[in-house]
Amino acid sequence: MLRISQDYVDAIITHARRDFPDEACGVITGPEGSDVPARLIPMINADRSPTFFRFDPAEQFALHKEMDARDEEIVVVYHSHTSTEAYPSRTDIKFAAEPQAHYLLVSVAETGAEDGPAEVRSYRILDGVVTEEEIEITADRPAAAEQPE
Protein backbone atom coordinates (compact mmCIF):
# COMPACT_ATOMS: atom_id res chain seq x y z
CA MET A 1 0.00 0.00 0.00
CA LEU A 2 1.17 3.52 -0.80
CA ARG A 3 0.65 5.97 2.02
CA ILE A 4 0.93 9.53 0.69
CA SER A 5 -0.12 13.00 1.83
CA GLN A 6 -2.96 14.87 0.18
CA ASP A 7 -0.52 17.77 -0.36
CA TYR A 8 1.68 15.56 -2.56
CA VAL A 9 -1.28 14.18 -4.51
CA ASP A 10 -2.56 17.73 -5.09
CA ALA A 11 0.92 18.89 -6.22
CA ILE A 12 1.21 15.97 -8.66
CA ILE A 13 -2.21 16.69 -10.15
CA THR A 14 -1.29 20.38 -10.46
CA HIS A 15 1.94 19.39 -12.22
CA ALA A 16 -0.02 17.13 -14.60
CA ARG A 17 -2.39 19.97 -15.49
CA ARG A 18 0.44 22.50 -15.86
CA ASP A 19 2.35 20.26 -18.33
CA PHE A 20 -0.78 19.22 -20.27
CA PRO A 21 -0.97 18.24 -23.13
CA ASP A 22 2.42 16.63 -22.45
CA GLU A 23 2.96 14.01 -19.77
CA ALA A 24 4.29 15.33 -16.47
CA CYS A 25 6.78 13.31 -14.45
CA GLY A 26 8.73 13.35 -11.22
CA VAL A 27 9.70 11.44 -8.12
CA ILE A 28 9.24 11.44 -4.40
CA THR A 29 12.28 10.44 -2.42
CA GLY A 30 12.62 9.20 1.13
CA PRO A 31 15.25 7.87 3.53
CA GLU A 32 17.08 4.77 2.26
CA GLY A 33 15.32 1.59 3.34
CA SER A 34 12.12 3.48 4.13
CA ASP A 35 8.83 3.44 2.29
CA VAL A 36 7.92 6.95 3.46
CA PRO A 37 7.46 9.61 0.75
CA ALA A 38 9.37 12.62 2.10
CA ARG A 39 10.51 14.95 -0.70
CA LEU A 40 8.59 15.71 -3.91
CA ILE A 41 10.74 16.53 -6.93
CA PRO A 42 8.95 17.51 -10.16
CA MET A 43 11.13 16.64 -13.15
CA ILE A 44 11.30 17.80 -16.75
CA ASN A 45 9.84 15.51 -19.39
CA ALA A 46 12.77 15.64 -21.81
CA ASP A 47 10.61 14.25 -24.61
CA ARG A 48 7.86 16.86 -24.21
CA SER A 49 5.40 14.24 -25.39
CA PRO A 50 1.69 13.61 -24.73
CA THR A 51 2.29 9.84 -24.89
CA PHE A 52 5.70 9.25 -23.30
CA PHE A 53 7.92 10.61 -20.56
CA ARG A 54 11.66 10.51 -20.05
CA PHE A 55 13.53 12.28 -17.28
CA ASP A 56 16.02 14.88 -18.45
CA PRO A 57 19.39 13.05 -18.18
CA ALA A 58 21.29 15.98 -16.60
CA GLU A 59 18.50 16.58 -14.09
CA GLN A 60 18.33 12.87 -13.29
CA PHE A 61 22.10 12.67 -12.76
CA ALA A 62 22.01 15.69 -10.41
CA LEU A 63 19.09 14.13 -8.52
CA HIS A 64 20.96 10.87 -7.96
CA LYS A 65 24.03 12.73 -6.70
CA GLU A 66 21.81 14.69 -4.29
CA MET A 67 20.01 11.53 -3.15
CA ASP A 68 23.37 9.84 -2.46
CA ALA A 69 24.48 12.80 -0.35
CA ARG A 70 21.19 12.74 1.60
CA ASP A 71 21.04 8.92 1.97
CA GLU A 72 17.76 8.85 0.05
CA GLU A 73 16.17 6.59 -2.52
CA ILE A 74 13.21 6.90 -4.84
CA VAL A 75 9.99 5.93 -3.09
CA VAL A 76 7.53 7.05 -5.80
CA VAL A 77 7.92 7.54 -9.54
CA TYR A 78 4.97 9.49 -10.89
CA HIS A 79 3.75 10.56 -14.28
CA SER A 80 0.55 11.60 -15.96
CA HIS A 81 -1.48 10.18 -18.80
CA THR A 82 -3.17 12.80 -20.91
CA SER A 83 -5.53 10.72 -23.03
CA THR A 84 -5.76 7.31 -21.37
CA GLU A 85 -6.62 5.85 -18.00
CA ALA A 86 -4.12 5.75 -15.12
CA TYR A 87 -2.70 2.33 -15.96
CA PRO A 88 0.91 1.62 -16.98
CA SER A 89 1.47 1.40 -20.72
CA ARG A 90 3.72 -1.24 -22.25
CA THR A 91 6.44 1.42 -22.44
CA ASP A 92 5.93 2.36 -18.77
CA ILE A 93 6.36 -1.29 -17.82
CA LYS A 94 9.40 -1.76 -20.05
CA PHE A 95 11.24 1.22 -18.53
CA ALA A 96 10.24 0.67 -14.87
CA ALA A 97 13.72 0.59 -13.34
CA GLU A 98 13.08 1.17 -9.63
CA PRO A 99 11.99 -2.16 -8.11
CA GLN A 100 11.46 -0.62 -4.65
CA ALA A 101 9.28 2.22 -5.98
CA HIS A 102 5.58 2.80 -6.13
CA TYR A 103 4.54 3.89 -9.62
CA LEU A 104 1.86 6.56 -9.26
CA LEU A 105 -0.14 7.42 -12.36
CA VAL A 106 -2.47 10.37 -12.72
CA SER A 107 -4.87 10.57 -15.63
CA VAL A 108 -6.11 13.99 -16.65
CA ALA A 109 -7.74 12.57 -19.80
CA GLU A 110 -11.20 13.76 -18.73
CA THR A 111 -10.26 17.31 -17.75
CA GLY A 112 -6.95 18.16 -19.41
CA ALA A 113 -5.52 21.37 -17.95
CA GLU A 114 -8.85 22.33 -16.37
CA ASP A 115 -9.93 21.74 -12.78
CA GLY A 116 -11.97 18.66 -12.17
CA PRO A 117 -11.49 15.07 -11.12
CA ALA A 118 -8.27 13.28 -11.91
CA GLU A 119 -7.81 9.53 -11.71
CA VAL A 120 -4.96 8.57 -9.34
CA ARG A 121 -3.73 4.97 -9.07
CA SER A 122 -0.60 3.27 -7.77
CA TYR A 123 1.26 0.17 -8.90
CA ARG A 124 4.27 -1.96 -8.20
CA ILE A 125 6.12 -2.99 -11.33
CA LEU A 126 8.65 -5.77 -10.94
CA ASP A 127 10.16 -7.82 -13.77
CA GLY A 128 7.38 -6.72 -16.12
CA VAL A 129 4.60 -7.71 -13.73
CA VAL A 130 2.15 -4.95 -12.80
CA THR A 131 0.32 -5.14 -9.49
CA GLU A 132 -2.14 -2.43 -8.51
CA GLU A 133 -2.00 -1.40 -4.87
CA GLU A 134 -4.20 0.57 -2.52
CA ILE A 135 -3.47 4.21 -1.86
CA GLU A 136 -4.02 5.72 1.56
CA ILE A 137 -4.16 9.49 1.16
CA THR A 138 -3.44 11.16 4.49
CA ALA A 139 -3.90 14.62 5.91
CA ASP A 140 -0.29 14.52 7.15
CA ARG A 141 1.63 17.58 6.05
CA PRO A 142 5.13 17.24 4.65
CA ALA A 143 7.89 18.97 6.62
CA ALA A 144 8.00 22.71 5.84
CA ALA A 145 11.25 22.46 3.88
CA GLU A 146 9.90 19.57 1.81
CA GLN A 147 6.47 20.90 0.86
CA PRO A 148 5.68 21.06 -2.85
CA GLU A 149 5.44 24.40 -4.61
N, C-alpha and C positions, 0 to 999 in steps of 0.2 A: 504494500500500500504506500502511496505517496502522500505524505503529510506536508502541506504547503500553505503559506499564509495568503489570505485574500489580497493583501497588498501586492504580492508577487503575481498572482493570477491577473489582477487588474492591470498591472504594468505590462505583462506579456500581451494581453488583449489590446492595450493601447499601442504597443509596438507593432502588432499585426495590422492594426488599422492605419497607423502612420505610414507603414511601408507598402500598403496596398496600392497597386495591384500585384506587387512583387511579394514573394514570401519573406517573412521576417524570421530572424533566427538569433539564438543566443544560448547562454548557459547560466546555470546557478551552481556555484561552487559551495563547498563545505569542508570542514576539517577532514583530513585523511582518515579513512576507516569509519567515518560517520555517514549516516544517511540523512543528515539534517541540512536542508537548503538554507544557506546563510548569506550568500552574496550574489545578487542578480547582475549579470553582465550582458547587456544587449550587444550583439555583434553585427557586423556589416555582411550582408549577403553579396559576396563578390560577384556572383553571376547575375544579380539584378534580374531575377526571373520569376514569373508568376507560377512556374511549375517545378522549380528546383532551388535548393539553397546550397551554398558552399561558403564556409567561413573564409574571410580574407586571410591568406596565409601569413602575412606579416602580423596582423592582429592576433591570430591564433598562436603564433610563436611567442609573442610578447605575453599573452595570457598564460601560457604554460610556464614561462620563466617566473612570472609573478606568483602563480600557484605553487611552484616549487619553493619559492622564498617564504611563502605563508603556510607551508605544509597543508595545502588544500588539494582536493580532487574535484572532478566534475560530478555533481549529484544529479543534475537535471540538464538534458539537452532539449531545447524547445525550438519549434518552428511553426509557422502557420501554413495552412492550406487556403488558397484563395478561391478555388472553384470546386473543391471536393470536400467530402466529410473528413473529420479528424481521425483518420486511420493511416498508418504508415504505407506509403507506396512501395513498389518493388525497389525503387532507387533508395528510398529511406532505409529499407531493410538491408540492402547491399552495403551501404556506407555506414551503418551503425557500428561504431568502433569503440564504444565505451561500455563494456559489459556490466559495470557496476551502476550505470546511470539509469534513471527513469527518462523515458522519451515522452515529453509532453507535447501534444499537438493541439493547435487551436485552429478551428475552421471559422473563417469569416465569410464563407461562401454566400450566406443568406443576406448579409448586411454590407459587405465590402468595408469601405472606410467610414460608414455611418454608424452611429450608436445603435444598439440593439443586441439581441442575444448572440453569443458566440458559443460554439460547441468546444468544450475542453475535455480531452481524454488523455490518459497516461498509459504507457506500455513499458514492458521490459522486452528488449530485443537481444537475443543471445543465440549465436550460431545460426542466424536466419529464421529463428522461431520467434514469433510475435505472441506475447501474452498480455492481454489487457489487465490492468490493475485498478483497484478502487483509488479514488482521490478523496482525502479528507482535507477540506479547505477550512483553515482555522482563522480565528480573529487575532491570533498572535501577531504582534508587530515586529518587523525586523529591527535590529539594533539601529540607532539613529545614523551611524556612519555607513550602514549597509542598505538603507532604504532606496528603492528605485526612484528615478527622476519622475 
